[in-house]
Amino acid sequence: MKRLLKYKNIYFDLDDTLINEKTYLYTAYEQINNYLSKYGHNVLNFMITTFKNEGRSKLFNKMLNNYKIPLSEINNILNILRTCNISINLTDKAKSIINKITNNGIKWHIITNGNHQQQKNKIKSITPTIYPYSIQFSNKPNIDGITIIPNSVYIGDSEIDYEFSKSINTEFINISSIIN
């Protein structure tokens, strides 16, 4: 963790770097399941199993088709996903890093991709409340509209995060390689 102290600004990815994205998604799936119970189906296990085995691509369309739920429900489902009522914690590692760098006067920022409404909701749902210096949204690895302060590093968890850091000419550190 000492290597982080040489930077003036540290940029973080959100999902699976600062928070466990599955915690958010599975809570949203529970809320979607509750909403769709009016059709007499329990779709929670289907959503979680399909997500684990096939990923999120067309997850809701598959679920609606499998359970014969009207396609007109897709907008309601997406709204529940994007505005899910949850209290989510930083990962222990993220909490430790943020405490350490904040105590050393280092500014920290979030650059995240995905649906803006959903990502804002995730950030708002983090308890205790967090106060990053800035929050930016990107269609990573695309860098359009992204502002990076010199003498910084990008911390993430994926190949897309790595490619993004290369695009913005910033060092990349995988969160899993940081030792508390």
N, C-alpha and C positions, 0 to 999 in steps of 0.2 A: 504494500500500500504506500510505502514511502515514495515510490517513483511518481505518484500522483501529485505530490507536494511541489514539484517543480513547475507545475502549470498554473497559470493565472485564471483560466476558465476550463471547465470540464463539461462536456456535452454528453448526455445520456440518451439512449433509446428508452422507450417506455416499456413495451411488452416483453416480458421475460428477461428484462434487465433491472428495471426498478420494481416492477410488480410481476406476480405470476398471472399471466393472461388467462390461464385455464380457470383460475378462481373466479374471475369476472365472467367468462363465458358460461361456466357451469351454473352460476347464479342466474344469469340471463336465461339460460335454458330452463331452469326451474320456473322462472316467472312466465316464460312462454308456455310451458306445460300447463301451468295454472290457468292461464288465459284460454288455452285451447281445450281445457277440460269440458267446456260447454258442448263439445262435439262427442263427448263420451269416450275419449281416448287418453291414455297416458303415453305421451310421446317422449318423455325425458330420456329413457334408456336408449331409444332409437337415435335421438340427437347426439348423445354422448358417444355411443358406440360408433355411429357413422363418422363423427368428427375424429375419433381416435384412429379409425381404420382407413378413412378416405380423405380426411381433411375437411375444410369448410366449404369447398367449392360446391355450389348448388345444394348445400345441406338442407335448406328450408324447402326448396322445390321438391327434393326427394321425399322429405317428411310429409309435405302436403299431399303429394301424389300417393304415397304409401298408405296414408290414413284417409284418403278421399276427403280431405278438408279443402274448402273452396280456395282457389288461387287468389281470390280477392282479399284473403287474410294476410298476404305477404307484407303489405305496408304496415299493418298493425304489428306483425311479428318483428319487422325491422325496427320499428319505433321502440318496442320493448327492449330489443337488443341494444339499441343506441342510448336508451335513457334508463337502463337497468338501475334499480334502487339497491345499492350495495355499499358496504363499508369495507374497504380493501386496505391492506397494509403493504408498506414497502417490504421487499424481501429483507431478511436479516443482513445479508451482505450489503445491499444498497443502503440500508439504514446506517450501517457502520461506516461505509465510505462517505456518505453525505455528512454525517456527524464530524468525521475526521477532517474533511476538506473545509467545511463551514467553520470549524474551530480554528482553522489555519488561514481564514480570510479568502479562500478560493471561491469564486462565483461558479454556480452550477446551473446548467440549462437542460431543457428537454427538447429533442428533435424527434418527432414521432411520425409514423405514416399510418394510413388507414383512414376510416371515416372520421372527419373532424368532430362531428357531434359526439360520436362514441368515444373518441380519444379524450375530448374535453371532459366527458362524463367520468371516465376512469380517473383522470387527474383530480377532479373535484371530489371523487369518492374516497381518495386516499386519506386514511386517518393514522396518526394525527395529520392535520392539514400541512401540506408542504408549500414552500415558497421558493421555487426556482427563480433565478434571475430573469430568465426568458423561456417562452414556449414557442416552438416553431413547428409547422406542419409541412411535410414533404412527401412526395410520391417516390420514396427512396427506390433506387439510387439516384433519381433525378434531383438536381440541386437548385432548380429554379426557385428564386425567392428566398433562398437560405443565406443568412449572414453569419459568418464565423469570425470570431475575434482571434487574432494571431496568438501564438503561444498557448494552444489549447489541444485537447485530445478528445476523441469520441469513444465512448464506452458502449458496447452493444453485445449482442449474443449470437448474431447470425451472419451468414455470407453476405446478405444484402447490406447489413450494417458495415461490414468490412469494405464492400464495393463503394458504399456511400462515402466512407471516410477517405478512400482513395480519390473520389471525385472532388472532394472539398480540400484535398491536400493536407489532411490532418492525420496524425498518428491514430491508429486503432488499437484498443485494448479490449480483448474479450473478457467480459465480466467473470467468467469462470476461472480466468487465470490470476485474478487478484486474490491475494491471501490477506485475510484480516490481520 
